[in-house]
């Protein structure tokens, strides 16, 4: 391999646009979803100035009249990337974006990027339909925002790491399971207030739908990998054979679980040689996730989960 074939040389010579495209491809799904939410919010903001807010949001939001126009199949997804308009929506997207970034990273690391993306999109769809079904017959109402999917991510995190310490308002440390109860309890409280005539403009139905989806996903050990097989293109029946004496097999990149195992073994070795005081807080958290993974793998046979 010559010097011009080396990665670092190619990176120096690579145009800035191509380098940015590569960096975007290598970005985590969590960050890509965060960017998508921000971009859609800004685009809707701009289009609302060109046309009107009502036109833009009527075209993309999901409402309780969805079943009257079921051919508008984009709504169960598009509504989840929109947020309350203009400055009034800033706090809405900031809170959802923070929840997505804060907890989505751990879910993506646990299940992998593809499964996390499937979980997120299905959480949007499920929570949207829960909102539609539970508001049928009411006055016309619409919902926008990623809140249903973000609640699903938070609840799944609480199931996976129930004793992980979280800071409420950045001050009060509580176990994750307490945060999960607070999330669900707040939406139930909002539902009771709405039944008593207090309108909070919160789509609590979608929130509870996302929470129920996350609970079912964890407790029933769902896996949506089959969706990729359904939508993948068929392989061609004809192949071209090329003889290349210099060709060599390239190993697949290690899975997230295997990477965690390697890291855990290295940390255990360091712990044995230098003691616990030599471990950083990040290494301790990695060691905790490694221990949880080993406990889960006790139920495996032939390297496959029992579903």
N, C-alpha and C positions, 0 to 999 in steps of 0.2 A: 504493500500500500504506500503510495507516494504521499508527499507532504500535503498536496492539494486535496487529498481524499480524507484527511483527518477532520474530525468534527469541529475542532476549535478554529481551524483555518477557514472552513466553510462558513462558520458563524460570523467571522470577521468580514468575509466577502459578501455575505448574504445581504440583499437589499433590506432596508428597514421595514418595508411593508411585509416582505416575506417572513422576516424575523418576528414581527408582531403577530402574523398569522400562526406561526409555529407556537409561539408562547400561548396564544389563545387556545390552540388545540390541546396543549399540555396542561391547561388550567383545569382545576377540579370541576366536577359537575355542580357542586355547591356554588362556586363562584360564578359559573356560567349562568345558573338560574338566577342568581342575584343580579348579574348584569342584565339579563333579559327583563327582569321585573323593572329595573330602573329605566331601561331604554323604552319599554312599552309605556311606562308612566309619562316619560318626557314627550314621546310621540303623541300620545293622547292629549297632552297639555297643548302641544303646538297645533294639532288638528282642531282642537276646540276653539282656538283663536281664529283659524281659517273658516270653519263652519260654525257650529254651535256645540256646546257641551252635550245638549240633549241628543243631537244627531250621532255623535261619536259613541256615547255610552249606550244609546238604544241599539246600536249596531253590534256591540261586542259584549255587553253585560248579559247575565242570565236572569230570567224573571220567572215568576210563577205561572206565566202564560206559555212556557216553553213547549208544552205538549200540543199547543194549538199550532205551532210551526216547527215540528220536529226535524224538518229538513235543514234547519240552520244548525248544522252539526258542529260548527266551530265554537258555539257559545260555551259548552261545558269545559272547554280549555281556555278560551280567550278571556273569560271573566276572571280566571285565576291569576292572570298576569297584569290585570288592571288594578288601580287603587282609586280612592276618593280623589276627585279632581282638584287641581290648583293647589294653593297653599294649604287648604284644609286637608288635603290628602298627604301632606308631607309627613306628619306624625304617623299616619296609617302605614305608609310604605317604609318608614324608618323602623318601626316596631317589627313589622313582618320581616324586613330584611335582616334585622339583628337576630331574630329568632332562627331564621333560615341559616345564617352564617354561623351562629353560635352552636347550634345543635346538629345541623345538617352535616358538618364535617365529620362528626363521630359516627353518624349513621352511614355515611358513604364509606368511611374506613372499615366499618364492620361488615357491610354487605357488598361492597364493591360499587363502582360508579354506575354500571348499567342497571343493577337491581335498584339502587337508590333512585335513579331517574324514573324507573318504572313505578316505584312506590310513590314518588312525589306526584307524578302526573295522574295516577289512579286516585290518589287522595284528593286532588282537585276535582276530578270527575265525580267521585262518590259524595263528597261534601256538597258539591253543587246540586246533585240530584236530591240529596236529603233536604236541602233548602227548598227546592221546587216542590217536592211532594208534601212537605209539612206546611207549606203556605198556600196550597191549592184552595181555591174558593175565597181567599182573602182579597182585599183591595189590591190592585196592581202594585207589585213591588219587585225591585231588582237587587241583585247582589254583585259586588265586585271585590276582588282582593284575594291574596294568597293565604288568608288567615286559616282556612280549613286545612290546607296542606301543612302549614307551619304548626298548627296545633297537633296534627298527626305526627309530625317529626318530634315535637317535644314529648308527647305521650309515649312514643316508641322509645325515646331516650330514657324516659323514666322507668320503663319496663326493663330495659337492658342494664341500666346502671342505677338501681333504686337508691343506693347509699352514697352516690357521688354527691359531694357538697356543692351546692349552688348558692350564690349570693343574691338575695332579694334586695333590689335597689343598690346593689353593689356593697351592701353593708352587713345584712343579716344572713349568716350561713345556715342553711337548712338542707336536709337530704332531698334528693331529686324526687322521691315519691311524694313528698309534701307539696312540691311545686306542681306536680301532676294533679293532685287533689285540688289545689287552688285554681288551676286552669279550668277544670271541669266544674268546680263549685261556683266560680264566677259566672259561667254561662248558664248554669241552672238558676242562679240568683237573678240573672238578667231575664230569663224566660218567665220566672214568677212575676217580676216587675211588669213585664210586657202584658202578662195575663191580667194584671191589675190596672192596665191603662197607661203605664209609663213606657214611652217609646224611646229607646236608647240608640236607635239606628245601628244596632249591632246585629249581624247575622249569626246569632247564637246557634241556630239550627245547623249551619254549615260547620261551626266549631265542634259541636257535639258529634256531628257526622264524621268529621276527621278523627276525633278521639276514638270513636267506636271502631273506625276502620283500622287504626293503629293497634288497638287492643286485639281485634280479630287477627290481624297479621301476625302479631307476636304469639298469641295463645294457640292459634291453629297452625302455626309454623308454615305460613304461606310462602310460596316462592313463585315469582312471576317470570322466571326465565323462559317458560314455554312461549310467552308472547313474542320473544325475539325469534324463536324458531318459526312461529306462525307467519311473521312479517318478513322474514329473511328471503332473499331471492334464491331460487333453485340453482344448484350447481349445474354447469353444462355437462352433457353426457360425453362430449368429445374433449380430449385433452391433447396438448401438444407436448411431445417428448423431446427434450433437448439434452444432449450429452455434454456435460461440462465437468472436466476433471478437477476444476478449482472450486466447484460448488461445495457447500457444507451446510449442514442442518443448523438452523438457528433455534435455540431454545426459547420457549415462551417466557415472558416476564413472570416472575414469581407472583402468585396470588397475594392478596392483602393478608390472608391468614398465614401463609407461609412466611411472608416478610415479618409478621408479628412474632412468629415462632423463632425466627433467627435472631431478632432483636432481644426477645426474652431470654434465649440461651446465653447471649453475650452478656446481658445484665446479670444473670445468675452467676456467671463465671466471675464477673467483676465483684459481685457481692461476696462470693466465697473467698476471693483473694484479698480484697481491700476493705470489706465491711460495709455496713449499711450507710455509714456516714459519707462514703465516697459517691453515693448516688444522688443525682439531681432530682428535683421534683418531677420533671418530665420523665425521667427513667422510672421513677416509682409508679407513675400513672401507667406507663407502658407495661411494667411488670404486673400491675393489677389487671389490665386487660388481657395479658398473656395467661394469667391464672384462670380468669373467667373462660377463656377459650378452651383451655385444657379440660375444665369441668364440663363444658358442653360436649367436647369430643369423646367423653366417656360413653355417650350413647351412640357412637358411630360404629358401623360395621363395613368393612371393605372401603374405608375412606368416603363413605356416603352417609348423609344424615338420614335418620329415620323420620319420614314425614307421614 
